[in-house]
Amino acid sequence: MRTTTIIARTSTMLAALLAPHAVSAAETLYIGGPGGSYQKAVEEKLIPTFEAKTGVKVVYVPGSSSDTLAKLIAQKGKQDLSIITIDSSVMRQAVNQDLCVALPESPVVKDLYPAARMEGDKSVGTGFYAVGLGYNKEVFAKNGWPAPTSWKDLGDPKFKGKVSMGPFSGYGVEALVMVAKANGGSERDIDPGFKFMSEKVAPNVFAWEGNQANLAQMFQTGEAALIVWGNTRVIPVADQGAPVAFIIPKEGAEQAMNAGCVVNGGPQAKIAGQLLDYFLSPEAQTIMAESSGYGPTNSKVELKPELAAKVIYGPEQVNSLLPTDWPYVNTQRDAWAKRWNREIEQR
């Protein structure tokens, strides 16, 4: 089926769905989600369409996934956010703390890839991304270094002072799990990850940078020549003309998602569910792929070849990424964070 036909059909279905429930323009829906290119795309291209169809005013509240979760926990029983879109690893914590409501079955949800149908049917993936390695091609060429190919490259002594990644609360936990897997371990056998990170990677790291804008600047200038990052983060830097690239290591990249849920106890839950449905539509998913680099979780989306080559797209790519056992990781998160600070980041 042609993309335009799919999008046209979805738009028609969405209009029919929303029209009977249109509400006063005075009502306001608050959505919590990440900043950067994601926020820009949602505010400029998705929200206006939804507002025009429903009469609801939508206000975007940017924040990191952990900050949004903390906000929901602090406001439990008196929520002001109606819907959130956050990292899937943190979303599982939100679901476990009963901060999301069960989603009603809808045609668009049935079209999602199985990986995007998260446990308990209280949240769904709204966009795929991969966590792998980014590198500055100019710095690598200047030093005669071949492009990185493995998670173990983070520990190569020649990169001393040229590696950067987020702290444990950022991309650090993903790096820990993937390094463990590259060294024969796993989420449930994390010691190889701690050993390699402590002995090999930490001596190479000049900054555990949690601010994404700062990391982007260091990456662009080459101060950070090798980083652990998502492809959705690397794409905007490359699109600005910086000599950077994203690679999936030979051991694999982590399968990651932005995920959405309707907040338990949040206002206007019915309209919030409609907004989440719109985010999952082929129309919206195509826009997000174009604007922020998130791969579609809706299996019916058809992207043009040049766009498909930049994002996680299609069953083959989706299935090639390595899922993380986040329910287990989340049970270990506090203990690992203390061990990380003691053994790795405080070196």
C-alpha positions in Angstrom: 0.0 0.0 0.0 1.3 3.5 -0.9 2.4 5.7 2.0 0.1 8.5 0.9 -2.9 6.2 0.9 -2.0 4.9 4.4 -1.6 8.4 5.8 -4.8 9.7 4.1 -6.8 6.8 5.5 -5.3 7.4 9.0 -6.1 11.1 8.9 -9.7 10.3 7.9 -10.0 7.7 10.7 -8.5 10.1 13.2 -10.8 12.9 12.3 -13.8 10.6 12.6 -12.6 9.4 16.0 -11.9 12.8 17.4 -14.9 14.7 16.1 -17.6 13.2 18.4 -15.4 14.0 21.4 -14.4 17.6 20.6 -14.2 19.8 23.7 -13.9 23.4 24.6 -10.8 25.2 23.5 -10.5 26.4 27.0 -9.5 22.9 28.2 -5.7 22.3 28.4 -3.9 19.0 28.1 -0.3 18.8 29.5 2.2 16.3 28.0 5.6 15.6 29.5 8.4 14.5 27.2 12.0 15.0 26.2 13.4 18.3 24.9 15.5 18.9 21.8 14.5 17.9 18.3 11.7 15.7 19.7 10.1 18.6 21.5 10.4 20.8 18.5 8.8 18.3 16.2 5.9 17.6 18.6 5.2 21.3 19.3 5.5 22.5 15.7 4.1 19.6 13.7 1.9 17.3 15.8 0.3 19.4 18.5 -1.2 22.0 16.0 -2.9 19.2 14.1 -4.4 17.6 17.2 -5.5 21.0 18.6 -7.3 21.8 15.3 -9.1 18.5 15.3 -10.2 18.5 19.0 -10.3 22.1 20.2 -8.1 21.1 23.1 -5.0 23.2 23.9 -1.9 21.0 24.4 1.0 22.3 26.4 4.4 20.5 26.2 6.4 20.2 29.4 10.0 19.2 28.6 12.3 17.3 30.9 14.5 14.3 31.1 12.8 10.9 31.5 14.0 10.6 35.1 12.8 14.1 35.9 9.4 13.4 34.4 9.1 10.2 36.5 10.1 12.0 39.6 7.4 14.6 38.9 4.7 11.9 38.6 5.9 10.2 41.8 5.8 13.6 43.7 2.4 14.4 42.4 0.8 11.0 42.8 -2.9 11.5 43.5 -2.9 15.1 42.1 -1.4 14.8 38.7 -1.4 17.7 36.2 0.2 15.8 33.3 -2.3 13.8 31.3 0.2 11.9 29.1 4.0 11.3 29.1 6.4 10.1 26.4 9.7 9.0 28.0 12.5 6.5 27.6 11.2 2.9 27.6 13.5 1.9 30.4 12.1 4.6 32.7 8.6 4.0 31.5 8.8 0.5 32.9 9.4 2.1 36.3 6.4 4.3 35.9 4.2 1.3 35.1 5.5 -0.6 38.0 4.6 2.3 40.3 1.0 2.3 38.9 1.5 5.7 37.3 0.0 4.6 34.0 -3.5 3.4 33.1 -4.4 0.4 30.9 -4.8 1.5 27.3 -8.0 0.6 25.4 -7.5 -1.6 22.4 -7.5 0.4 19.2 -6.8 -0.4 15.5 -3.5 1.6 15.5 -2.2 -0.2 18.6 -2.8 -3.5 16.8 -0.5 -2.3 14.0 2.6 -1.9 16.3 5.6 -4.2 16.2 5.5 -6.7 19.0 8.5 -5.0 20.6 6.5 -1.9 21.0 3.6 -3.6 22.8 5.1 -3.2 26.3 4.3 -5.4 29.3 0.9 -5.0 30.9 -0.6 -2.9 28.0 -0.2 0.2 30.0 2.4 1.8 27.7 3.5 1.5 24.1 6.6 2.4 22.1 6.2 5.6 20.1 9.6 5.6 18.3 12.5 3.2 18.0 16.1 4.2 18.4 19.4 2.4 18.9 22.1 2.9 21.5 25.5 2.4 20.0 28.7 4.4 19.3 29.1 7.8 17.7 32.5 8.9 16.4 34.0 12.1 15.0 35.2 11.1 11.5 37.6 14.1 11.2 39.4 13.3 14.5 39.7 9.6 13.5 41.0 10.4 10.1 43.5 12.9 11.5 44.9 10.2 13.8 44.8 7.4 11.2 42.2 5.5 13.3 39.8 3.1 11.6 36.1 3.6 12.4 35.1 1.8 15.7 33.5 -1.6 15.3 33.1 -2.9 18.8 31.9 -1.9 22.3 35.4 -3.0 23.4 36.8 0.0 21.4 35.8 2.2 24.4 38.6 0.6 26.3 41.3 1.0 23.6 44.2 3.0 25.2 44.7 5.1 22.1 41.4 6.8 22.9 42.6 8.0 26.3 41.0 11.4 26.9 38.8 11.2 23.9 35.8 9.1 25.2 32.7 10.6 26.7 29.3 9.3 27.8 26.5 10.1 30.2 26.7 9.2 33.9 25.0 6.1 35.2 21.6 7.9 35.2 22.1 8.7 31.5 23.5 6.5 28.9 25.9 5.0 31.4 23.6 2.2 32.4 23.1 1.2 28.7 26.8 1.3 28.2 27.4 -0.9 31.2 24.9 -3.6 30.0 26.2 -3.6 26.4 29.9 -3.7 27.6 28.9 -6.7 29.8 27.4 -8.5 26.9 30.4 -7.8 24.7 32.6 -9.4 27.4 30.6 -12.5 27.8 28.2 -11.3 30.5 24.6 -10.0 30.6 22.2 -8.0 32.7 22.1 -11.0 35.1 25.9 -11.4 35.0 27.0 -7.8 35.2 30.5 -8.3 36.7 32.2 -8.4 33.3 30.7 -5.0 32.5 31.9 -3.4 35.7 35.4 -4.9 35.3 35.8 -3.7 31.8 34.3 -0.3 32.5 36.5 0.2 35.6 39.8 -1.1 34.2 39.6 -0.1 30.5 36.9 2.5 29.8 37.1 4.8 32.8 40.8 5.7 32.2 39.8 6.9 28.7 36.8 9.0 29.7 37.5 12.7 30.1 33.8 13.6 30.9 30.8 11.8 32.2 28.5 14.3 30.5 24.8 14.2 31.3 23.8 17.4 29.5 23.0 16.4 26.0 23.6 19.9 24.5 27.1 19.9 26.1 27.8 16.5 24.8 26.6 17.4 21.3 29.0 20.4 21.3 32.0 18.3 22.4 31.1 15.7 19.8 30.8 18.3 17.1 34.2 19.9 17.8 35.9 16.6 18.3 36.8 17.1 21.9 34.7 14.0 22.4 35.8 11.7 19.5 34.1 8.5 20.7 30.8 8.5 22.6 28.0 6.2 23.7 24.8 7.8 22.3 21.6 7.1 20.5 21.3 7.3 16.8 18.5 10.0 17.3 21.1 12.1 19.0 23.8 11.7 16.4 21.5 12.4 13.4 20.8 16.1 14.3 24.5 16.7 14.9 25.4 15.2 11.5 22.5 17.1 9.8 24.1 20.4 11.1 27.2 19.5 9.0 29.4 18.1 11.7 31.7 15.2 10.6 30.1 12.6 12.8 28.6 9.2 12.3 26.7 6.5 14.3 27.7 2.8 14.1 26.1 -0.3 15.4 28.9 -2.4 17.0 29.5 -5.9 15.8 28.1 -7.2 19.1 24.9 -5.3 18.5 23.3 -2.1 19.6 20.6 -1.8 22.3 17.0 -1.7 21.1 15.6 1.4 22.7 12.3 3.2 22.4 10.6 6.4 23.4 7.3 5.2 25.0 4.0 6.8 25.8 1.4 6.3 28.5 -1.8 8.0 29.8 -1.1 9.1 33.3 -3.1 7.4 36.1 -5.2 10.1 37.8 -4.3 12.7 35.2 -7.0 15.0 33.8 -8.8 14.3 30.5 -7.7 10.7 30.2 -10.0 10.0 27.3 -8.6 12.9 25.2 -5.1 11.9 26.3 -5.7 8.4 24.9 -6.7 10.0 21.6 -3.5 12.0 21.5 -1.4 8.9 22.1 -3.3 7.2 19.3 -2.4 10.1 17.0 1.3 9.7 18.0 1.1 6.1 16.8 -0.5 6.9 13.5 1.5 6.5 10.2 1.0 10.3 9.7 2.6 11.3 13.0 5.2 8.5 12.9 6.5 9.6 9.5 6.7 13.2 10.7 8.7 12.1 13.8 11.1 10.0 11.6 11.7 13.0 9.4 12.0 15.6 12.2 13.7 13.8 15.1 15.1 10.5 13.7 12.9 8.1 15.6 12.1 4.9 13.8 8.4 4.0 13.4 6.9 1.5 15.8 3.8 1.2 13.6 4.5 -1.6 11.1 2.3 0.0 8.5 4.5 3.1 8.0 6.3 3.2 4.7 9.3 5.6 4.5 11.2 6.8 1.4 14.5 5.1 1.0 16.7 8.0 1.9 14.8 8.5 5.2 14.6 4.7 5.9 18.4 4.6 5.7 18.8 7.1 8.5 16.4 5.6 11.1 15.6 2.2 12.7 13.0 1.0 10.2 11.4 -2.3 9.2 11.2 -5.7 10.9 14.7 -6.8 10.0 16.3 -3.8 11.7 14.0 -3.8 14.7 14.6 -7.5 15.3 18.4 -7.1 14.9 18.7 -4.8 17.9 19.3 -6.3 21.3 16.6 -5.8 23.9 17.6 -5.1 27.5 15.8 -6.9 30.4 14.7 -3.6 32.0 12.4 -5.2 34.6 15.4 -7.0 36.0 17.8 -4.0 35.5 15.4 -1.8 37.4 15.5 -4.1 40.4 19.3 -3.7 40.5 19.5 0.0 39.5 20.2 1.4 43.0 22.8 -1.1 43.9 24.5 -0.7 40.5 24.4 3.1 40.8 26.3 2.9 44.1 28.8 0.5 42.6 29.2 2.6 39.5 30.1 5.7 41.6 32.5 3.7 43.7 34.3 1.7 41.0 34.0 3.7 37.8 33.1 7.3 37.9 35.1 8.2 40.9 38.4 6.9 39.5 
